[in-house]
Amino acid sequence: MKKLLQLFIIIAMPLCARAQVVITNTSFSMGTTGRIGVGASPTGEGNMWKPLNLSGQGSLAGRMEQTDYFDLLPALHFTPKLIGKDSTNVTFQARLGMYSANGQFIGNVSTRSADGLTFILPEAFVEARNIMGSRWSAWAGARFRRYDDIHICDYFYFDDHSAQGFGASYKTTELTMLMPASTDSAGVYPYNYKVTVAGATNPAIRQRMVWIGEHTFEMKNGNKLKLLGEYHYVAATSDNASIKYPSDKGWVLGAKFTTPIKTVVPESFNDISVRYGTGIANGGDNGNTFTWATYGAPNDEGRYTGAYSLTMVEHFLLTPSKKFSINGYGVFTQSKGGSSSTDKDTYFNGTQIYNRKRDIVAGFRTLYYATDWLHLIGEVHYAVRKDGDNPNAAMWKFSFAPTIAPVGQRSAWCRPHIRFVCSLARYNDYARDHNYSPFLQVNQKRWGTYIGVKAEWWIF
C-alpha cells in the first residue's frame, strides 16, 4: 500500500507544482452496483427463464428479468492542502465487473466453461477536480463516462462516452478525446487486420479517434440545456495490409433540455433530448447508445457515407406525494448504414447484416409506498423493432414487484431493493414466429412469463 500511495503522489504532484503540497486525508472507498437473484418461467421449457425483451433492444422495456451481474468500485481519494488555495480533489478509481453468459455464476456453481463467469475492467482512471482551486478539471484512463439514464431500462441516452481516452473541463464546458477501437483487437471488423513487414505478418488495429465537445447552459430557474458535438475519424489501412480499408469519418450533433419539477418530494424532473449522427458515428443498437459502435453495412467502397442515426428520448419522474411516484419514458431510433440497401447487405467479413432498423419503446413504472419499507412497483412497456424490410416485431410487457426497501426512504431512488418479481409479455405473430426475444428462442409462444426474487443495489 505504501508504494501505491507514493505512485499516486507522483501523479498528483505536477498538478500542484507551484504550491507547497502535503497529502492528507487520504481515503479509500468501495462502491458497488448490481442485480442478483433467482427466477423461473412457468411456461418455459423446463421452467428455464430467459429475458423477455425483444432482440436488438437489450434492456429497453425494463430489466426486471435481467441476468445476474455486479460491479465493485474501489477508489483512492486525495485532498492536497494548498497554501492560499482551495483544495484539489484527486481520485483514482477502478471498476471490476462480473457477469455470466450462461446463467447463474455465484453459489454452488462451476464456471469453468467458456461461456461461464466473465470479468471485465471497464474503468481505471485518474481524475483531478478543481485543480489548485480553479474551475479546471482533467482526467485520463478508461471510464464509464455517462450521465442521465432511464434507470428502469439502464439506458444511458444522449451522452454515454464510456471508453478509453482523456479529457479536460472548465466550469460546464468539457472537451474529450476517445480511442474506443482499441477494444476491437480480438478480430472485430473493420478495425483488426494483418500487415506484413520484413517478412513477418502481425495483427494491427485501425484506430478510431473521437473528439467530443459539450457545454451546459445553467439557467436561473434550474433548467439546463446541454449541447453536444462529436467528430469521428478512422484511418485507412497501410500499403502492407492484406485487406485494404479506406479512411472514413462521421459527426454527431445533439441537445438535451432538463427541467426540474416542483413536487412535495424534490426529485421530479423532465428530460427531452435529440441526437443525430452520420457516417461512422451512427452507432446505437441493442440497448447501448455508443455513437462509435457503427451500425449497418458499408457501401461498395467500404465507407459509411450516407449512414445516419436519429434518436429522440423523453424521460420524466414525478413524485407528487409521499405515497406515489411515476417514472415514464419514450425512445425513438431510426438508423441506416452506409449501403443503399433498405434490408440486408454484406459486412466486411462477408456476413449478411441488416442495414436499416427502427426502435420504438415506451413505458412507465409506478411506485406506491405502502409503508416506508414496503414499496409496490408496477411496470408497463410497449416495444416495436423493425429490421430492414421485415414486418414489425412487437411486445407488451407487464411487471408487478412487491419490494422491500430496508433503508426506509419513500423515493424512486431508494436502494437496496429486494423484489418479488412477476412479469408477463405478449408478443405479436411476427415476433413469436421469428424468435424475436431470448425467451422465444427457447419457447415459441404467444406469452412469455417470469417469476423470481431479485435484489438491486448501488452504494457509492
Secondary structure, DSSP 8 states (H G I E B T S, - for coil): -HHHHHHHHHHHGGGGTTS-EEEEEEEEEEEEEEEEEEEE-TTSGGG-----S-TTSTTTT--TT---EEEEEEEEEEEEEETTS---EEEEEEEEEEEESSS--SSS----STTSEEEEEEEEEEEEESGGGSSEEEEEEEE------BGGGTB--S----EEEEEEEETTEEEEEE-GGGGGTTT-TTTEEEEEETTEEEEEE--EEEEEEEEEEE-TTS-EEEEEEEEEEE----TTBSS----EEEEEEEEEEEEE---SSTT-EEEEEEEEEEGGG----TT---TTS--S---TTS--TT-EEEEEEEEEEEEEETTEEEEEEEEEEEEE-SSS-SSEEE-TTS-EEE-EEEEEEEEEEEEEESSSSEEEEEEEEEEEEEETT---EEEEEEEEEEEE-TT---STT---EEEEEEEEEEE-HHHHHTT-STTTTT---SEEEEEEEEEEEEE-
